[in-house]
């Protein structure tokens, strides 16, 4: 893999909007409070960890493409814009070829549920305004439209580990000289359907929502970290169970000293299980620790919900060419 550097990070989580809120919650190491979510047909509500309203309304909420967008699109754009920082105007002016990769597992479930509820209730009056937000690619499309980017863009659908596959794909695009930079986002939203389904497989889990973003580039100038490696993806199969897949993934990562390995289970206990967003938060937390000079290297081990185990390695970067 060509040398690839991290130039920005962004986050939206149940801890709040921004990397600072995420970092503060992880430093406190206390679970973020849960909220009750009504489940039709049940007297007892489900418990979830939702994203709190922003302290002030972000200006991008008023963009024509985002006024009626679902939460997952709002989280995606917010995390990506934080990661992009001062590069937004250059992208909008056409001076920077930006690739966009959005990784999801559940996708726009809020609007999907609402749309199909209307279809089942009365097909003739089901609102066509809801349908565009039901497709997996909606968040990536909204982000590209907001930025005016016409470079490579795609949505990857899979479990938590798909975010690291997104990092590998972004690195490949950069290595092939297709782009100047690539923002990779993992995003999810919560709904009673997802929270209820999660309980069937992981009774003790609390579903969360939000997004995390990592901006990749080829130049080391101004970088906050280096993406030194992404391991192979080890799928869960009949002949390779979860434990065996995890063991093979960890074998491809350097042996970590205390604090260097960012595990999904630890972050999910604090912020909730948010699938691809949880994996993105792991990477954001790792890169932020490197930016704060707390570590010289950090590894991320992602054990997906139902598909794969995959890892990544980040190194501290001085930020000079």
SVG drawing of the C-alpha trace seen along z (x, -y; Angstrom):
<svg xmlns="http://www.w3.org/2000/svg" viewBox="-55 -28 64 54">
<polyline fill="none" stroke="black" stroke-width="0.4" points="0.0,0.0 1.3,-3.5 1.9,-5.7 -1.4,-7.1 -2.0,-9.8 -4.9,-11.0 -5.5,-14.7 -8.7,-15.1 -11.3,-13.3 -14.9,-14.0 -17.5,-12.5 -21.2,-12.6 -22.1,-10.3 -24.5,-9.9 -21.9,-12.0 -22.6,-15.0 -21.5,-16.6 -17.7,-16.7 -14.6,-14.8 -14.1,-16.7 -17.4,-15.3 -16.4,-11.8 -13.0,-12.1 -14.4,-13.5 -16.9,-10.6 -14.2,-8.0 -11.9,-9.7 -14.6,-9.6 -15.2,-5.9 -18.8,-6.1 -21.7,-4.9 -23.7,-7.7 -27.2,-7.8 -29.9,-5.8 -33.2,-7.0 -36.5,-5.2 -37.8,-4.4 -41.4,-3.2 -41.8,0.2 -45.3,0.7 -47.2,3.5 -45.1,3.4 -45.8,1.6 -42.1,1.6 -39.9,-0.7 -36.6,0.2 -33.4,-1.5 -31.2,-3.2 -28.4,-5.8 -29.4,-8.6 -27.5,-11.6 -28.5,-14.7 -29.6,-17.8 -26.7,-20.1 -26.1,-23.1 -26.7,-25.3 -28.2,-24.4 -25.5,-23.7 -25.8,-25.9 -25.8,-22.9 -29.2,-21.8 -30.7,-24.6 -29.2,-23.2 -32.0,-22.1 -30.7,-18.5 -30.7,-18.3 -33.8,-20.0 -35.8,-16.8 -32.9,-14.4 -33.0,-11.6 -30.7,-11.6 -28.1,-9.3 -27.5,-11.9 -27.2,-14.7 -24.7,-12.7 -22.7,-11.8 -22.4,-15.4 -21.6,-16.7 -18.8,-14.2 -17.4,-14.6 -17.3,-18.4 -15.5,-18.3 -12.9,-16.0 -12.5,-18.2 -12.0,-21.4 -10.6,-24.2 -10.7,-22.2 -14.4,-22.6 -14.3,-25.8 -11.5,-24.4 -13.6,-21.3 -16.7,-23.4 -14.6,-25.5 -13.4,-22.5 -9.8,-22.8 -9.6,-19.4 -10.7,-16.1 -12.4,-14.5 -13.5,-10.9 -16.4,-9.9 -17.0,-6.5 -19.9,-6.0 -20.1,-2.7 -23.4,-1.6 -25.0,1.6 -28.6,0.6 -28.8,-2.7 -31.8,-4.9 -34.1,-2.8 -36.2,-5.7 -37.6,-6.8 -37.8,-3.2 -40.0,-2.2 -42.2,-5.3 -42.5,-4.8 -43.5,-1.1 -45.9,-1.8 -47.7,-4.3 -47.6,-1.8 -49.2,0.9 -51.7,-1.5 -52.8,-3.1 -50.5,-2.7 -52.2,-5.5 -51.2,-8.1 -47.7,-6.9 -45.5,-10.0 -42.9,-10.0 -40.9,-12.5 -39.9,-9.7 -38.7,-7.3 -35.4,-8.9 -34.2,-8.6 -34.8,-4.9 -31.9,-4.0 -28.5,-3.1 -26.7,-5.7 -28.7,-8.7 -26.1,-10.0 -23.2,-9.8 -25.4,-11.5 -26.3,-14.3 -22.7,-14.8 -21.5,-14.9 -24.2,-17.3 -23.5,-19.6 -19.8,-19.7 -20.3,-19.8 -18.0,-16.9 -18.1,-14.9 -15.1,-12.6 -15.4,-8.9 -18.2,-8.2 -19.7,-5.0 -21.5,-3.4 -20.3,-0.1 -22.9,2.0 -21.8,4.5 -21.2,5.0 -18.9,3.0 -15.7,4.1 -16.9,2.5 -15.5,-0.8 -12.0,0.5 -12.6,1.9 -13.7,-1.6 -10.3,-2.9 -8.5,-0.3 -10.6,-1.3 -9.9,-4.9 -6.2,-4.2 -6.3,-2.2 -8.1,-5.1 -5.4,-7.5 -2.6,-5.1 -4.1,-4.9 -3.9,-8.7 -7.7,-9.0 -8.1,-11.6 -6.4,-14.2 -8.1,-13.2 -10.8,-10.8 -13.2,-11.0 -14.4,-7.7 -17.5,-7.8 -19.3,-5.2 -22.8,-6.2 -25.9,-4.7 -29.2,-5.9 -31.4,-4.2 -35.0,-3.1 -37.1,-0.7 -36.9,2.0 -33.1,2.0 -33.0,1.8 -35.5,4.7 -33.6,6.8 -30.3,6.3 -31.8,7.6 -32.6,10.9 -28.9,11.5 -27.2,9.5 -29.6,9.1 -27.3,6.9 -26.4,4.5 -27.8,1.0 -28.2,-0.4 -26.5,-3.7 -26.4,-6.2 -24.0,-8.7 -21.1,-8.8 -17.3,-9.0 -15.2,-10.2 -11.5,-9.9 -10.0,-12.1 -7.2,-10.4 -4.5,-11.9 -1.1,-11.1 0.9,-14.0 2.3,-14.0 2.3,-17.7 -0.2,-18.7 -1.2,-15.1 -2.2,-13.9 -1.5,-10.3 -0.4,-7.7 -2.6,-4.7 0.2,-2.2 -1.9,1.0 -5.3,2.6 -5.3,6.3 -7.0,8.9 -10.7,9.4 -11.4,12.7 -15.0,13.8 -17.1,15.8 -17.8,19.1 -18.7,22.7 -15.0,23.6 -13.8,20.3 -15.8,19.2 -15.6,15.7 -12.8,16.6 -10.6,18.1 -11.2,15.0 -10.3,12.7 -7.1,14.6 -6.0,14.4 -6.8,10.7 -4.8,9.9 -1.9,12.0 -1.6,9.4 -1.3,6.5 1.8,5.7 1.7,6.7 0.2,3.7 1.3,2.2 -1.3,1.2 -3.6,-1.5 -2.5,-1.0 -5.4,1.4 -8.8,-0.3 -11.4,2.3 -15.0,2.0 -16.5,3.6 -15.0,0.9 -16.4,-1.9 -19.8,-0.3 -20.2,0.0 -19.9,-3.8 -21.7,-5.0 -23.8,-2.0 -23.5,0.5 -23.7,-1.5 -22.2,0.9 -20.1,-0.9 -20.3,-4.1 -18.8,-2.3 -15.8,-1.1 -15.4,-4.7 -15.4,-6.0 -12.6,-3.5 -10.5,-4.9 -11.3,-8.5 -10.4,-7.8 -7.1,-6.2 -6.1,-9.1 -7.1,-11.7 -4.8,-9.9 -2.0,-10.2 -2.8,-13.8 -2.6,-14.5 0.8,-12.8 -0.5,-10.3 0.7,-7.4 3.3,-6.7 1.1,-4.0 -2.4,-2.7 -4.2,0.4 -7.9,0.8 -9.5,4.3 -13.0,4.5 -15.0,7.7 -18.1,7.2 -21.6,8.0 -22.1,10.9 -19.5,10.9 -15.8,10.4 -12.9,9.5 -10.5,6.9 -7.9,4.5 -6.0,1.3 -2.8,-0.3 -2.1,-4.0 1.2,-5.7 2.0,-9.1 2.9,-11.6 5.2,-14.7 3.3,-16.3 6.2,-17.2 7.0,-16.1"/>
</svg>
